Each structure stands twice: as C-alpha cells, then as structure tokens.
Amino acid sequence: MAAFHLAQVNIAKAKGPMDSPVMKGFVDQLDYINQLAENSPGFVWRLQTEEGDATDISAFEDELIIINMSVWQTYEDLKQYVYSGEHLRVLKQKKDWFDKLRGSHLALWWIPAGTLPTVEDAKQSLTLLDTQGPTEQSFTFARPYPAPELQNA
C-alpha cells in the first residue's frame, strides 16, 4: 500500500456566475466530468458540497474564482485522467468559460495516504508555487516530484 497520495488543486475565474448563460456549457458537463473522475483508476477523493460539486465553495474573495481539489493514488493516475479522453475534450474548451488568472492556477503535492487536504492547504500550495516555483512541497505537471520516501525511525 502506498504511503503517499497526490493532492491537486486547480482554480479558475469564471466569466460569470454559475447560473449565467456564459457558464451553461460548463455547468451542463460538470456532473458527468465529476463522475468520470470518480470512476477513473486511482481516484481517491474530491472536494464537494452536498450538491455534489465544489462550485459553491468560496475559497477566495473573488466569488467568480472556483476551486477544484482531488486526491489520487499516483501522479500517473491523475495525469491520465486530466490529459486523456472526455476530460481532455472539456479542458480544451476552458477559454469559453474561464478568464486567465494571474499567478498559479494548478498545484500538486504529496500527502500521507489516508489524509485529506484542506482548502487552506490548497491555497498554501498555490502560494508556494508563486513564491518559490516548483519544489517537493508544491509542483506542477510540467515539473513533477516523486512521492517522498518513508523515513526510518
């Protein structure tokens, strides 16, 4: 059993409120994409409200910034989900629904298996990327780091 899992956060600034016409194409696909993630190899957990998504979670002062967080067994599992199949098709449409953000919008980091990241952990990971660039504590798909080794006591 793996000692560490991979946490990810990505944020995006919506072009309008979730119930606005400009966001309809995104909202219409959200349940499907979330189910796709949950049924993908290596999926462990995702941030969600009782409604089943995270679009109502206000993690930032700007209410148009939405947050997505999930945990995966391996880096390869997450990369396979993000960059292939139906998720990739939706990802290619992101400019239709989201404006470009200043600063980091995606961060990856290792967490002990069996734990879950918090929104504050995610915000800290994004801040680390902005201030230090990719490190073992917070990195990107372009500059991944391997899971930490277990320390012998």
C-alpha positions in Angstrom: 0.0 0.0 0.0 1.3 3.4 -0.9 2.4 5.7 1.9 1.5 8.9 0.0 -1.2 10.1 -2.3 -1.2 13.0 -4.7 -3.4 16.0 -3.9 -4.2 18.5 -6.6 -5.9 21.9 -6.7 -6.9 23.9 -9.7 -8.7 27.2 -9.6 -10.3 29.2 -12.4 -12.0 32.5 -12.8 -15.5 32.1 -14.3 -16.6 34.5 -16.9 -19.9 34.8 -15.0 -21.9 33.3 -12.1 -22.6 29.6 -12.5 -26.2 30.2 -13.3 -25.3 32.7 -16.1 -25.7 31.8 -19.8 -22.0 32.1 -20.5 -21.3 29.2 -18.0 -24.1 26.9 -19.2 -21.8 24.7 -21.3 -19.5 24.2 -18.3 -22.3 23.6 -15.8 -24.1 21.1 -18.1 -21.0 18.9 -18.2 -20.0 19.2 -14.5 -21.8 16.1 -13.1 -20.6 14.0 -16.0 -16.9 15.1 -15.6 -17.1 14.6 -11.8 -18.5 11.0 -12.3 -15.8 10.4 -14.8 -13.1 11.3 -12.3 -14.7 9.2 -9.5 -14.7 6.2 -11.8 -11.1 6.7 -13.0 -8.3 4.4 -11.9 -6.5 5.8 -8.9 -9.2 8.3 -7.8 -9.4 8.7 -4.0 -11.5 11.8 -3.1 -12.7 15.2 -4.4 -13.9 18.3 -2.7 -17.6 18.7 -2.9 -20.7 20.1 -1.2 -23.9 18.2 -0.5 -24.9 19.2 -4.0 -22.0 17.1 -5.4 -19.6 19.7 -6.7 -17.4 22.5 -5.4 -18.7 25.5 -7.4 -20.5 26.9 -4.3 -17.3 26.8 -2.1 -16.0 30.3 -1.7 -12.2 29.9 -1.1 -11.2 33.3 -2.4 -12.5 36.9 -2.0 -13.5 36.9 -5.7 -16.7 34.9 -5.9 -16.0 34.1 -9.6 -12.9 32.0 -8.7 -13.9 28.4 -8.3 -11.8 25.7 -6.8 -11.4 22.0 -7.7 -9.5 19.7 -5.4 -8.9 16.0 -5.5 -6.7 13.2 -4.3 -5.2 10.4 -6.4 -3.2 7.3 -5.7 -0.4 8.2 -8.1 0.8 11.1 -10.3 0.3 8.8 -13.3 -3.4 8.2 -12.4 -4.1 11.9 -12.2 -2.2 12.7 -15.4 -4.0 10.0 -17.3 -7.4 11.4 -16.2 -6.5 15.1 -16.9 -4.9 14.6 -20.3 -6.9 12.0 -22.0 -10.5 11.1 -23.1 -13.5 13.1 -22.2 -11.8 15.3 -19.6 -9.3 16.5 -22.2 -12.1 17.4 -24.5 -13.7 19.6 -21.9 -10.3 21.0 -20.8 -9.8 22.2 -24.4 -12.9 24.4 -24.0 -11.9 26.2 -20.9 -11.3 29.5 -22.6 -15.1 29.6 -23.4 -15.9 29.7 -19.7 -12.8 31.0 -17.8 -10.6 34.0 -17.8 -6.8 33.8 -17.4 -5.7 34.2 -13.8 -2.5 35.9 -12.6 -0.4 33.5 -10.7 -0.6 29.8 -10.3 -3.8 28.1 -11.0 -2.8 24.5 -10.5 -0.7 22.8 -7.8 0.2 19.2 -6.9 1.6 18.0 -3.6 2.0 14.7 -1.8 0.0 13.9 1.4 0.1 10.9 3.7 -2.3 8.2 2.4 -5.5 8.3 4.4 -5.5 12.0 5.0 -7.4 14.7 3.1 -6.2 18.2 2.1 -8.0 21.3 3.2 -8.8 24.4 1.2 -6.1 26.2 3.2 -3.6 23.5 2.2 -4.5 24.1 -1.4 -4.2 27.9 -1.1 -0.8 27.4 0.6 0.4 25.1 -2.2 -0.6 27.7 -4.9 1.2 30.5 -2.9 4.3 28.3 -2.6 4.4 27.9 -6.4 4.0 31.6 -6.9 6.8 32.5 -4.4 9.3 29.6 -4.8 8.4 27.9 -8.1 8.1 24.1 -8.2 9.5 22.3 -5.2 9.0 19.0 -3.4 6.2 20.7 -1.4 4.3 22.1 -4.4 4.8 21.3 -8.1 3.1 21.1 -11.5 2.6 18.5 -14.2 5.5 20.2 -16.1 7.9 19.8 -13.1 6.7 16.8 -11.1 8.4 15.5 -8.0 8.3 11.8 -6.8 6.5 10.8 -3.7 8.6 11.3 -0.5 10.4 8.3 0.8 9.4 6.8 4.2 11.7 7.9 6.9 13.1 5.1 9.0 12.6 5.7 12.7 
